[in-house]
Amino acid sequence: MDIEKYRKMFLSEAAEHLQNMAKQLVAVEADPEDGEGINSLFREAHSIKGMAATMGFDATTRLAHHLEDRLAEFRGKGQISSEMIDRLLAGVDLLEGLLEDIAQGEQERDVDLFIHGEQLALIELEPLDSAEEDDACCDLASNRMLIRLLLDESVVAPGPRLLVLLNRVAEFGTVLETTPSEENLLQGEISRTLLVQLETEIPQQEILKRLECYRELSKIEFPAAVLEEETARNKPGRVSATSTVRVDTDLLDRFINLTGELITNRYQLQSAAGEKDWTELNEGLGQLARLVKSLHHQVLQVRMMPLESVTGRLPRTVRDLCRSSGKEVRLEVLGASLEIDRSILEALTDPLTHMIRNAIDHGIAKQGTVQIKAWRERDQILIQVADDGRGIDPEMVRQRALDSNLISPGQAQTMRDFETYQLLCLPGFTTKEQVTETSGRGVGMDVVKSVVEKLGGVLLIDSNLGKGTRVTMKLPLSVAIIRVLLVLCDGSLLGIPITRILQTVEVEPGEVQTSGKQLAISLHGELIPLLSLRKIMQRPKGPGKTMLSLVITEVFGRKVGLVVDRLQGQQEVFVQSLPSPFDQLRGTGGGAILGDGRIMFLFDLQSKLEGRRAKGA
Amino acid sequence: MKQVLIVDDALFMRNLLRDIFEGAGWTVVAEAEDGFQAVEQFQALQPDLVTMDIVMPRMGGIDAMRRILQDFPEARIVMCSALGQERMVMEAINAGAMDFIVKPFQDQQVLDVVARVCNA
């Protein structure tokens, strides 16, 4: 019996209801007169209760029932107090915990403390409804029921028999789900039991009566609860939420069309090659390039999810932070429907929360707005978190960096404001004693930055004293296929993600200046220190050259010029992660095989230098 | 008095079914040896029930049933199948057959199915 399938269905549906509840609660608090909001909260709780009862999850049922009761009281009044919202949110949290327990196949955690603890508190406010009402759990799923039919051993054609029974049951109401499914039955799956989840208004007794005339049935059951043994048998462990993707059938059709065109293209190329018809071959190759590009684009689509799936939780975060800090903050989300590669989105959850927290804790003084804005610029996704708070004083940051020996006095003098803000992402900037009220942000910004950079992106901080702060993440559209700049270093080919490069320049050796031991060049009036890729990679010095090729990039929030042997142009590459033990190599973020068969390694300057730093320390 | 149309290409099966039905007080209004005859007979007589063999010459039972249901969606049709024809039976059920019996059958099994179909 495939109870497992119902469990998954229950878990994903209940989680959706819970997320709606959390969102709705915050909305209702903002607008206490929102009677429809309260109604919809009530309905969500009711749905969870019904499903949990059907599945026999007792604690979840009781808690949902309890929340539903509380909401019912307010439904009459049309208003909910903030304290009550707190309690309800706590209840939603507890329900989330229960779902986790169920997903793990563990015993549901205790809910009595919550239920009774709350009742004790409520007694002072108002007399409780009679206790019997809480016992009304038995008629919970009045319109949903599970029916389990077991065929007698003597039935010779179980498949068709179950199909007839399924048709019969379908006459009683709406069949929500069956095990085995009708499709599987038609395809010849052999089963002697049929589990049907039915939505019906016909009472159980009546259904039993109508099914009893089937002598082929040895058992007719209405499992209000799922039997222990069944759940025990179907307890394979965690339910993975990430392993499947829903794909639009339109998209699948387009794949099929493209594949068809590729096949045609292959014959075109074959015949052109056979006849040595170079014009035709060229045309075919052009066609192939177009098709592959289109295929690439479509494949990426499959992995896309709207930003909303991450920002959906943020109103709750903002609300909790407001309650604990006593500030009044409005959250605005623009571009929530922008679609982003799911692996990038998943990695962004924590950084976004972090940035919001920073904005509220350090940016906004008493009241203000935090705005999340997402948009697309060519091959990049930009996500910006902006507040209209007090902003960051660059002087303060410089001083603090100087105090902690992160920069030299000389650097402090020449450093421009924009660069100064990037110092906030230095790991040394985030120790506890430095996070005073005036130090502004910096809490965990190094973590945020490293996540963004791991994804091949860039983090930029920009602030205006007294007006607010903007933190912008520039991210690639996809992590698997990226555009890189190919550079040569002592005969080896390295790729640097384009998103990490600010500029490439070629300069004459005479333009190189020395400041102390450090070589540098002046670019647009800005002094940029030079690093030699050969030196970093521990290769011998190269021959002297008439022109130096430089890649201007950023490390630890500072601009640097990386001296390479030669720039070899841009290319889109499919990056594959390196197998162990090569994945341990610092500075190498994966590899790719180029069209001409050469192997390229993805080069990550910062992590390479971090390795050296760690060794030096 | 309930009326039934028996469709089967084997005379032996038709006789067997006739005995069962008549023993239970039914009237066998007609017999058909293939799908074409079945459709014709149904249109002419519109019986309360049809027992329909699946594999028959000229026109099979499933096609005959489809034709009958096109004009008479309320027709009560019970398929008569042999062992090993599960797929075809399911196709028939999907196409509108109300129930089925599997040969070889016992009298009571047939009457159970008939009773259910007529009460539904």
Chai-1 contact restraints between the chains, C-beta under 6 A:
chainA,res_idxA,chainB,res_idxB,connection_type,confidence,min_distance_angstrom,max_distance_angstrom,comment,restraint_id
A,V156,B,V102,contact,1.0,0.0,6.0,A-B,restraint_1
A,A157,B,E86,contact,1.0,0.0,6.0,A-B,restraint_2
A,A157,B,V102,contact,1.0,0.0,6.0,A-B,restraint_3
A,G159,B,E86,contact,1.0,0.0,6.0,A-B,restraint_4
A,P160,B,E86,contact,1.0,0.0,6.0,A-B,restraint_5
A,P160,B,V89,contact,1.0,0.0,6.0,A-B,restraint_6
A,P160,B,M90,contact,1.0,0.0,6.0,A-B,restraint_7
A,P160,B,F100,contact,1.0,0.0,6.0,A-B,restraint_8
A,L163,B,M90,contact,1.0,0.0,6.0,A-B,restraint_9
A,L163,B,I93,contact,1.0,0.0,6.0,A-B,restraint_10
A,V164,B,I93,contact,1.0,0.0,6.0,A-B,restraint_11
A,V164,B,D99,contact,1.0,0.0,6.0,A-B,restraint_12
A,L186,B,M90,contact,1.0,0.0,6.0,A-B,restraint_13
A,C213,B,R116,contact,1.0,0.0,6.0,A-B,restraint_14
A,R215,B,D112,contact,1.0,0.0,6.0,A-B,restraint_15
